[in-house]
Amino acid sequence: MSTLLTRLRPIGLISLLSISFQTAAESALKKITIDDFFDIAMMKQVSFSPNGKEAIWVESRWDETLDKAQSDLWKVNTKTRQTQRLTFSNENEASPVWSPDGQYIYFLSKRTDSHEKAPLNGKNQVFRMTNSGADLQPLTKETEGVNAFQLSHDGKNLYFTGNKTTEETDVWSEMRSRHDAPQYGHGEHQSNPLYVLDLEHYKQQTLIDDDKVVWQFSVNNAQTKIARITTEDNELVKLEGWSDIDIYDVKQQRHQVLADQQWRQQAPSPYGWLLGLAWHDNNQQLAFRIDFDGHPGKLFIADTAKGNNSITELSRPGKVTLNGQDIQWRPNSDEICYRGAESARVKIYCTEFIKNKQGDSRKVIDADIVVGSYDFNSSGKQLVLSHNGLTHFSDLFIADADNRRAKIKRITDINSQVKQWQLPQISIVKWQAPDGATVEGILELPHGYKASQGRLPLIVQIHGGPTSATPYALQHRSYGRSTFSADGWAILSPNYRGSTGFGDKFLTDLVGQEHDIEVNDILAGVDHLIAEGIADEDKMAVMGWSNGGYLTNALISTTNRFKAASSGAGVFDQRLQWMLEDTPGHVVNFMQGLPWEQPEAYKKASSLTYANNINTPTLIHIGEHDQRVPLGHAQGLYRALKHYLNVPVELVVYPDEGHGLSRYQHRKAKMEWDKKWFDYYVLGIQD
């Protein structure tokens, strides 16, 4: 009883504090709520018209009736800023591209009619419409749907990969066929034939059907060479160290696989993901990337005219970490461009590559930006980009590709409601880790809060990855941002060791030191906020999803300082993770070997090893069909706390969900559970 009363006493002060943040002039502004999350439009996959007069993008909004996020195509006139919604289906549109003359827009979508036959069979097909959104036509009619597509540089041909399923033939194929009720680990083979459709005569032919799984393809401008990222099998694990870049010579009908020594044997890890194929205008130079969990990604350029004798790795400027797979050659130039993470920002960089040698690298835009996607116009002199700022979510901006100091011009305002919100105060905070390293994080404070108003309850919100970073930008997320600060909390999102954008050493310091170095980084950040008079050390909670869930488990098994925790899709045992997850190279990289090679490393990095230390009331979230962090981790943590340690715990399993929550009702349930859990165990609010 006395403990509960102690918890209840500050509630009135917290309520008064929340009210005092507002001035009279700001009283008309709206307090951010959980429901506001579902009213946010998100922008992605921006595409510039060839003449730079228009741009299109994919806009995603939550739809309560459909119980999901719904994506449609939108267009804007870059001069008048007039926007137009182009599609209105209940299905998601994706991958929009312009025809070379700007008259048509091509995209992927699923459509269904009463007959449910291709192309209206509920499978992805390529559609085309005029740039005004009229005359919608399906261009493909694949029974198993289209995997990906590319419009030729001259606009006359449509290249696309389909889906093909065959039964593997081996000594056990007859037995699998005879007993077809069980599910088997293998036996069914899925591949992606490559087709070309002549858009003048509407004749389709098969270009490549070699039973390969094609994860990405790219056709050069002259349509003489086709690059593909392939594997022999469609398991995701095959992308980690078993993928190839295949160059197909169309005229000679001959394949050449690029030698992989530079990104396999000579790389810090053999478990890398190939991605991001991009041809130069000269039709010979192919740029591509490889990403590694725990190690910096690499950027390569292959001169396919010289075969395997000319593959160059490009260096990156400063502390920049490669971000995303949307690399592209700037038109009419010898610059290869890419997004790079740098100190909680994401910017666009371009590097010259002339005569098979790397030239100067430059930052295209100086401003503090967090770029989501970008594209150049046909001249290469302008670019369009989506950018998330401190006072707005993703919107479309136009920039001069040659003058990095020129101001970027905002073209859209797809979330105009944000102007009426009481926005949180967002800043970058720095502190020193126990070993002397400088660590940063994003600090979010309530609207109108002043230090003189006293300490705040604190939520430590931890990003996933860990090869990622929390950006210096406004976020309203189901993982903690904006809603809690609106209720009077301080939010710390630490970019701990292993985060991107702070240099290669900062990134790789985490390898072999999980459940240790980054935990100390985070706790040092908490101590810094307490020392600064911002955080109330008696009212603290921790939350995260994916690697953020793993670190939530690590923190509550390391310290009892947090009064409550929300662990989302978090690893509990590294051995179990290697056995069950769909990308086990992640674990091998950080543990520096396989479980039988590094048994102590797996034990040390597992919260299960220290579970007897946990007494923090813990809310556990997990998707029923999560392949990245399978359900067993959540069940194991729940069993330990509920049945053996007598710690307050709730296990919330979201049916039919994977690693992320895709349904409206599930997102809302998570957010409301987190709020109630923290209110009860940290603030003592019982209603």
N, C-alpha and C positions, 0 to 999 in steps of 0.2 A: 504493500500500500504506500509506504513512504517513498519508494522508488518512483511509482506512478505519479504521486503528487509533485515530486521534484521535477519530473518531466513536464507536467502540466503548467507549472507556474509561469514559464516564459511565453506562453501562447499569446496572452494579451499584448505583451510587448512586441511580439513579432507582427501581430495584426496591425498595431499602431504604427510600427516601423514601415510596413508595406504601404500604409495609407500616406504616411508622411513623405514618401518618395515623390509624390505628385505635387506640383505647384498648381495654383488656381488656373494659370494659363494653359496647363496641360490636362486639365480635368476632362476635356472633351475627347482626349485620345483614349483609345480602347486598350484595355488590358488583354494581353495575349492569352488564349486559352488552348486547350487540347483540340477543340473543334477547328480552330484556325489552321492547324496543321493540314487538315483535309481540304482546305480552300486554296492551297498554294499550287500554282502552276510551275512546272519545271521544264526548262528548255534544254534540248540536246540535239546533236546531229545537224548543226547549222550548215547551210550550203548557199554560196554566193552565186547569183546569176552571172553568166559570162560577161555581160556588159556592166555589172556592178549596180544596176538600178533596182534590183529586187533581191530578196533573200528568203529562204524557206527554212523551217526548222520543225522538229518533232516536239510537240508540247504535251506533257503528261499531266493529267488531273485525276484526283480521286473521285470515284462515282459510287455513292453509297448504295444506289439501287443495283448496280452491277456487282457490287462488293469487290471492286478492284480499282487499280489505277488504269485510266483510259488514255491512250495516245492518239493524237490526231496531227495532221499537217496544217501548218499556218504559213502565211506569206506576209511580207511587209514591203512597201515601196520605200526605198532608202532615202528618197528626197522628201516625200510628203509625210512619211511615217504612218501612212494608212495601212492598217493590218486587215487581213482577211483569213477566216478559217476556211480551209479547202476540203476537209473530209469530216463526215458526221456518222461514221459507222460505230457499232459497238465492239469492233475489233481494233487491234492496235496496228497503226501504220508505222513503217520504219524505213531507214536507209534511202531518203529522198535524194535524187540527183536531177540536174537540169540537162536537157538536150543541148548540144553545142550552139544552136540558134536561139535558145531561151524560150522556145515556143511550148515545150512539153516538160512535164515532171514525171519521172519514173520512181516507183517505190514498191516496197514489199507489203503485202497485207493478206489476211485470211478473210474470205467472204464465203457465205453459204446461201444456197437457195433450197427450195423444197425438194429438188431432185438429188441434191448432194453429190453431184458429179463434177469432176474437174472441168473448168477451173474454180467452180463454186462449191468446193468440197470441204471447206474448213481447213485447208492446208495453205501454207504460204505460197503465193504466186506473185509474179511481177505484174503490176498494173501501170497504166499510163493515163494521164489526163492533160488537158491544156493548162497553161499557166494561170488561167482564170478559175480552174477547178471544174471545168466542164468536160463532157465527152469522155467519161471514165471507161476504160477498156482493159480487160485482162489480156495479157500478151502471152502468158504461159498456161499450160493445162497439164501439169505434172500430177500423176496419181498420188505420189508420195510427197508432193510439194517441192518448192524451190528452197535451196539452202542459202545461196547468196547470188548476187548478180553484178554485172558491170556493163555500162553502156560504152561502146567503142568511141574513140576520140572523134571520129567523123560522124557519129550518131547513126550510122547505117546498120550496125549489128548489135545484138544484145547477147552477151555471154552470161551463162548461169550454170550453177551446179545443182543437180537434182539429188534425190535420195533413192538408193537402190538397196534392197534387202535380199540376201541370198543365204542358203544354208551351207555351213562349212562341211567339207568332205574329209573325214578321217575315219579311223577304225571304229569310233564310237558313234558316228553320225546315224547309223541305222537304229541303234538303241535309243538315242535321243528322239528320233522320229517316232519310234514305236511307243515310247512312254512320253508323250508330249505334254502331259498335265503338269509335271514339275517345272520349276524354273532352273536353268542351268547357268553355270558361270561363263560359259562360252558355247559356241556352236552356231550362233546366228551372226552373220557378217553384214555390216552396213557400210556402203561406200557412196561416193559422190561423183558420178560421171559429169563431165563438162560438155555442155552443149552451146551451140551458137545459132541464133535466130536472125535470119536476114529480114530486116524491117521494111525493105522495099517490096519483097516478094513473099514474105511470111513463109519461108522455107526453113526448116530446122534440121540441123545435122549434129551428129555426135562427133566431138573432137577427140576426147580422151575418155576411155572407159577401161581403166587398168586395175579395178578393184581396190583403189586407194581411198582412204578417208582424207578428204580435203577440208582443212580447217580455214584456209583462206586462199584466194587466188587473185592474180593481177595480170592484166593484158597490157602490153606496151602500146604506145600510140600508133605504131605502124602495123599492129596486129600480127607481128612476125614471131613474137616470143610470149610465152605465158609462164609466169612463175606461180608455183603452188607450194603451200606448206602441207605436207602429207604425213600420214602414219599408216601402218599396216592394219591397225585395229582401231575401233571407234571408242575404246575406253579412254577417259580423260587422262588417266595416268600415263598413257603413251605419249602425251605432249611433253612430259618431263624427261627429256633425254633420248627419246626414241623418234623424234620428228625430223623430217628432212625438208630442205628447199630444193624443189625439182624445177628445172628450167626446160620447157618444151619448145623445141624449134618447130613452128607450124609447117614450114615448107618442107623441111627434111623429115618431119615426123619422128624426131629423135629426142630422147630425154637425156638430161645431164643433171646429176645430183651434186650440189655444191659440197666441197670438202668441209667437214665440220670441226676440224681440229681447234680452231680459234674459239669456238663457243662450246666445245665439249672438253677435250683433253687439256686444253690450255686455259680453261675457265676455272674460277674458284670453286665451281660446282658443276657436275655434269647434268644436274637436274634443272635445266632452263627451259623457258617457254618461248618458242619462236613466234613472232607476230609482226604485223605492220609492213607488208610488202608495198613498195612504191618505185615505179619506173621513172627515170629521167626522160626528158623530151628527146634525148638522142637515141632512145630505144635500146641502149646497151647497158647502162648503169642501173643496177637494182639496189635500192636501200632496204634494209630490214633491221629488225630489233630482236633482242632476246632479253627476257626478264628472269631474274632469280629471286627466290625467297631468301632474304637475309643478305643478299649481295647486290651491288649496283648493276643495273641493266646496262647492256652494251648496244651500240649502234654501228652497223657495218654497211659498206658499199662494195658490191661485187661488180667488176667489169666483165659482163658475160661474154664479150667478144674475145676475152683472153682466158676464159674458163677459170679453173681453180687456181690459176697462177696470180690472180689479182683480186684479192679480197682485203679491204682496208678497214681497220677499226678506227672510228673517229673518237677523239677525246672530247670530254665535256667541259664547259667553262666552270671555274670555281667550285662551289659546293653543290652544283646542280645535279639532281637525280632525274633521269628520264621518267616521264609520266605519260602513260597511255600509249596506244598503238597507232594513233592517227598522225604518223609521219607523212610528209609530202614535200615534193620538190616545188619550190616557188616557180611559177610559170615564167618563161623567158629569162631564166637565170641558171646559175650553177650552185644554188643554195638548197641544201636539204634542211627542212624545218621540222620542229618537234616541240611538244610541250615539255617543260622542265619544272620540277618542284624546287623551290628555293625559299627557305625560311618561312614556311607556312603560306607562301604564295605559289601560284602556278602561272608561269609566263611562257611566252613563245620565243624560241631561239632559232636562229638560222646559222648554218655553217657552210662556208664555201668548200666546194670539192672540184678542183680543176686539174686536169691531166693526171688523174689518179693520186692527187695529193690534197691533204686537208689544208684549207686556207683559214681565214679569219672566222671567228664565231661572234655573233652579236645578239643582243637582246632586242627584239623587235619593238617592244613597248616598255618604257621605263616605269610607268605607273604601278602602284600597288594593285595587282589584279589577281583573281583566281579564275583562270580560263577553263571552261568546260569543254568546248570544241571550237574549231576555227576553220576558215576556208579562204582562199584567194580568189579574186576575179581573174578573168582570162589573161589580163595584161600582167598580173602579179604586182601591180602597184598599190592595190588596196586589199585589205582583208576584213572579213567579218568574223566576229567572235562572240561567244556567250561568256558572260562574266558575272561572278557573284561578288557583291561588295559588302560594306559594313551596314548599309541602309537599304539594301534591296537584295532580292534573290536573283537567280540567273535571268539576264536580259541580253538583248542583242546590241552590239556596239560595232561601229565602223572605225577603222584605223588606217593611217598612212603606213604602208609597209616599208617606206624608206626613211622615215623621220621618227625615231623612237621617242623624241621629246614632244612630239605633237600630241595634243589632247585627243583622247578617244571620244567619239561622238555617240551618245546613247540614242538608239533608234526605237526601242520598244519599252513598254511599261506593263508587262503582263500580270503584275501583281500590284495594281494600284491601291489595293486595300491596305498595303503596308504603311502608306503615308499616315494612316489613322491609328497606327499601333503605338503603344508605349514600347519603343525598342530598347533592348538591353544595351548596356555600355560594354563594348568589346575592346580588349586591349591585349597586347603581348606582354607576358611577364617572364622574367628570367631569374634563375637561381643557380646555385652551385650544388652539384652532386657530392656525395661523400668522398669520391675519388678526385674531386677538383674539377670535373668537367662542367661546362656551362650547358644547362638544359633550359628549354623554353616551353611555354604552354600558352593556350588561349584562355584568358580570364573573361568571364561573362558576369557582369554585375547588374542588379536590378535597375530599371529605368529611374533616373533621378537620384540614385543613391549617392550619399556623401560619406566619406570616412568618419566624419564627426558623429554620424548616426549609430556608430557601434558595429560590433562584429555580426557576421551573418552565418547562418547554417551553411555548410559547404557540401556540394556534391562533386566528387571526382569522377568525371566522365571520360572513359578511356577508348581511344580509337582502335579499330581492328587492324588486320594486316599480318604481322606488325609493320611490314614494308609499305608504309603509308604515312599519312600525317593529317592532323586536324587543321583545316585552312583558316586563315585570318579573314573571316567573312561571316556574315549573318547566316545562321542556320536555325531552322525550326524542325527538329528531328524527333522521331519516335524514340531516340536513344538519349534524350535528356535536354537538348539545347532549347532555349527560349521559354518553354513552359515553366520550368522551375525558377528561372530568374524572375519571371513575372510574379511568382508567388513569394519572392523575398529571399531566394537562395543565391549564393555565389556558386558559379560553375567553373571548375578548373578542368581543362582538357589538355593534359600534358603530352607533348611530343617527345617522349622518352627515347632512350638509346634504342636504335633499330628503326627510327622514323626516317622518312625521306626528306631531302632538301637541306640537310645540315652537314653535308660532306660524307665521303666514303667511309672514313674511320668511324664517325658517329653511327653510321648505318651498320657496319660490320662488327662493332664492339659487342653487339648482342649475341652474335654467333657463339655457342658454347656457354653462354651465361644467362640463358632464360631462367626466370623465376628468381633472379638475383639482382643483376645490375639495373634492369628497368624498374624493378620494385623499389630499389633504393632511390632511383631518380624520382619516382612519383612521390614517395614519402618525403623526400627533401623538398619538393614543391609544396606539399601540404604544410610542412614546417615553416616554409617561407611565408605563406599566406597568414599563418598564425602569428608569426613574428611581426608581420606588417600590420597587424590589427584588423585584418579583413575577415578571417575565418574563426568561428567559434569551435575550439577543439573538442567540446563536449557535444557538438551537434554536427556530425559528419556522416556521409553516406558515400558509397562507391557503386558505380555501374559501368557496364560495357557490353558489347556484343562481339562475337567471334573472338579475335585475339583480345578484345576488350573484356569479354567474358572470362577468358583464360586468366587475364591479369586480375580481374575481380576475385576469382578463386585463389590466385596466388597471394593477393593482399590480405584476404580474410584468414588465410592459413599462416600468415606471417605476423600479423598484428591484430590486436583486439580494439584498435582505436576507432573503428567505424561502427556506428550504431545499427546500420542496416546496409544490405547489399542487394543489387539486382544483377544476376549473372545470366547473360543471354548467349546461348550457343557457345559455351565456353569449354575448352578442353580441361578434363580432370586428370587424365592419365595419358602420358605421352606414348606409352606402349600400345594402349588401346587405340590411340589416334593413328599411329602408324598402321595398325592392323585394319582399320575400318574406313579411314577417310579416302576421298577420291583423288587427292593429290599428295601422296605420302612423301614426295621429295621435299616438301616443306619441312616435315619433321626431320628427315635425314640431314638436311642442310644445317639446321640449328643444333641438332644433337651431334653433328659431325661423324655420323656413321649409322649403321643399322642397329637394331636393338640388341642383337647378339654380339656386336662389335663394341658398343658403348653402353653396357647395361647400367653403369652408375650414372651416366649423363641422363638417361631416360628417367631413372629414379629421382634424381635431384631436381629435375625440371617438372615433376608431376606434383600437383597439389594433393593428390591422394596420399602421398608420402607423409604429409604434414597435417592431414585432415583432423587429427586429434586435437590440434590447436584451435580449431574453429569454434567460436561461440557467437558469431555475428548472425542475427536473424537474416535469412537469405531467401530471396525470391528467385526462382529458376525458370527461365523461358527457353523453349526449344521447339523447332519444327519437327513434326512427326517423321518426315522423310528427308531430314537434313543429311546430305552426303558429305559435306565438308567437315562438320563436327557432329557425328552421329548421336542419336538419341541416348545411347548407352552412357555417355559422359554425364548427362543430366540425371539419368536414373541412378548412377553410382553416387553422385554428390547428394542427391535426395536421400538415398538409402543410408548413407553415412550420417547425415544430420538428423534424419527423422528417427531411425531405428536404433542407432548406436550412440549418438552423441547428445540426443535430446535438445537439439537447437531448433528454435522456431524456423519453419521452412514451408514454402509452397512450391509445388512443381506444376507449371503451366505448359501443357503440350498442345501445340496448335496443329489440328488435323490437316493432312494433305499439304503441309507447307515444307519448303526446303530450308536453305540456309538463311533466307530472308523472308519476311512476312509480306505476302503479296495481296492478302485480302483486307478489305477495309475494316471489317469487324475485328480481325485479329490485331491490326495495328492499334486500333482504339482500345482494345482490351489491355494490351501491353502497357500503353501509356497510363491508363487509369489505374491498373494494378501498381505500377511503379509509384505513382503519386500517393495512393492510399498507404502503401507499404512504408514509404519514407515518412509520410506525415505521422503515422502511428508509432513507428519505432524510433524516429529521431526527434520529432517535435511533440509526441505524446497526444496528438489529435485523435480522438476516438470516433467521431461521427463521420 
